[in-house]
Amino acid sequence: MKRVKEKLLYEKKLAEEQEERRKQREAKKYAKQVQAEKLKERAQAKNKQIDGLDKWRKQRERDGYDEMGAEDYEEAMATAFRKPKQPAGTRIFSGKQKSKARQARDKKFGFGGKKKIQKQNDANSAADDSGWHQGKFGKYAPGRAKKAGVAKKKKGQLRPGKARRQQMRGKK
């Protein structure tokens, strides 16, 4: 009975492992399809940009290469390479509301972006010593020098050195 039970458990385990492998294969196939779609979209976008640039060049050729200011050039380049506008975070969050905790943290600490430059010292922050205190235990703490001198005197009084102790032992 025990052997039969073990065999059934073993077969069940094998079946579960096979099912897991099958799911992984399917997931891999799906991921490959998604990647292929992305590559196609990128290629299409690139072709659109190139076509837009070609149209712009042909239009300038037809117009006789009239003088064009920097603003006009920038505008033409922007229209040639324009991507469709997408509000920030729509793809990631897809309409989900932020949790209350996330909103509170964003309000307290700010939302994203670079922080390193803000955290660097500048002339004002380096000169500001409002948060600095001497402390009790530092090297230059108040009263430290006196305590060190007193401790040496007491130390000398409490225990003589080795030679002095041997002399005292010899006197007895």
C-alpha positions in Angstrom: 0.0 0.0 0.0 2.8 2.3 0.9 4.7 1.7 -2.4 1.5 2.3 -4.4 1.0 5.6 -2.6 4.6 6.7 -3.2 4.3 5.8 -6.9 1.1 7.8 -7.2 2.7 10.8 -5.5 5.7 10.5 -7.8 3.5 10.4 -10.9 1.6 13.4 -9.7 4.8 15.3 -9.1 6.0 14.4 -12.6 2.7 15.6 -14.1 3.0 18.9 -12.3 6.6 19.4 -13.5 5.5 18.7 -17.1 2.7 21.2 -16.7 5.0 23.8 -15.4 7.5 23.3 -18.3 4.6 23.6 -20.8 3.5 26.8 -19.2 7.0 28.2 -19.4 7.3 27.2 -23.1 4.0 29.0 -23.8 5.1 32.1 -21.9 8.4 32.1 -23.9 6.5 31.9 -27.2 4.2 34.8 -26.1 7.2 36.9 -25.1 8.9 36.3 -28.5 5.7 37.4 -30.2 5.5 40.6 -28.1 9.2 41.4 -28.8 8.6 40.9 -32.6 5.6 43.3 -32.5 7.8 45.9 -30.7 10.5 45.6 -33.3 7.9 46.0 -36.1 6.5 49.1 -34.4 9.9 50.6 -34.1 10.7 49.9 -37.7 7.4 51.5 -38.8 8.1 54.6 -36.7 11.6 54.9 -38.1 10.2 54.6 -41.7 7.6 57.3 -40.9 10.3 59.6 -39.6 12.4 59.1 -42.7 9.4 59.6 -45.0 8.5 62.8 -43.1 12.0 64.1 -43.5 12.0 63.3 -47.2 8.7 65.1 -47.7 10.1 68.1 -45.9 13.2 68.2 -48.1 11.1 67.9 -51.3 8.8 70.7 -50.1 11.9 72.9 -49.5 13.2 72.0 -52.9 9.9 73.0 -54.5 9.8 76.3 -52.5 13.3 77.1 -53.8 15.3 76.7 -50.6 14.0 80.0 -49.2 15.8 81.4 -46.2 14.6 79.7 -43.1 15.1 80.9 -39.5 16.2 78.7 -36.6 12.7 78.6 -35.3 11.3 77.4 -38.6 14.0 74.7 -38.8 13.3 73.5 -35.3 9.5 73.4 -36.0 10.1 71.4 -39.2 12.3 68.9 -37.4 9.8 68.6 -34.6 7.0 67.8 -37.0 9.2 65.4 -39.0 10.1 63.4 -35.8 7.0 63.9 -33.8 5.7 61.0 -31.7 2.1 60.8 -30.6 1.7 62.4 -27.2 1.0 60.1 -24.4 0.3 61.3 -20.8 3.0 60.4 -18.3 2.5 57.0 -16.6 -0.5 55.9 -18.7 1.2 52.8 -20.1 2.6 51.8 -16.7 -0.4 52.5 -14.5 -3.1 52.1 -17.1 -5.6 54.2 -15.2 -5.0 52.9 -11.7 -5.3 55.3 -8.9 -2.3 55.8 -6.6 -2.7 54.4 -3.1 -3.0 56.8 -0.2 0.4 55.8 1.1 2.0 56.5 -2.3 0.3 59.9 -2.5 1.5 60.8 1.0 5.1 59.9 0.2 4.9 61.8 -3.1 3.6 64.8 -1.2 6.3 64.5 1.5 9.4 63.6 -0.6 8.5 64.8 -4.1 7.8 62.7 -7.1 10.7 61.0 -9.0 13.4 62.9 -10.8 17.0 63.5 -10.0 17.9 64.1 -6.4 21.7 64.0 -6.4 22.2 67.6 -7.3 19.8 68.8 -4.7 21.6 66.8 -2.0 25.0 68.3 -2.7 26.4 71.0 -0.5 26.5 74.5 -1.7 27.9 77.7 -0.1 24.9 78.3 2.0 24.5 74.8 3.3 28.2 74.5 4.1 28.2 77.7 6.0 25.0 76.8 7.9 26.0 75.5 11.4 22.5 75.7 13.0 22.2 71.9 13.4 25.8 71.4 14.8 26.4 70.8 18.5 29.6 70.2 20.4 28.4 67.0 22.1 29.6 65.4 25.3 32.0 62.7 24.2 34.1 64.2 21.4 37.8 64.9 21.4 37.2 68.5 22.2 34.3 68.1 24.5 34.0 70.6 27.3 35.9 69.6 30.5 37.7 66.7 28.7 41.2 68.0 29.4 40.7 68.4 33.1 39.3 64.9 33.4 42.2 63.4 31.6 44.7 65.1 33.9 42.8 64.0 37.0 42.6 60.4 35.8 46.4 60.2 35.4 47.1 61.4 39.0 44.6 58.9 40.3 46.0 56.2 38.2 49.5 56.8 39.7 48.1 56.8 43.2 46.1 53.6 42.8 48.7 51.2 41.5 52.5 51.7 41.4 54.5 50.3 38.5 56.2 46.9 38.3 59.6 48.0 39.6 58.0 49.9 42.5 55.9 46.8 43.4 59.0 44.6 43.4 60.9 47.0 45.6 58.0 47.0 48.1 58.0 43.2 48.1 61.7 43.1 48.8 61.3 45.4 51.8 58.9 43.1 53.6 
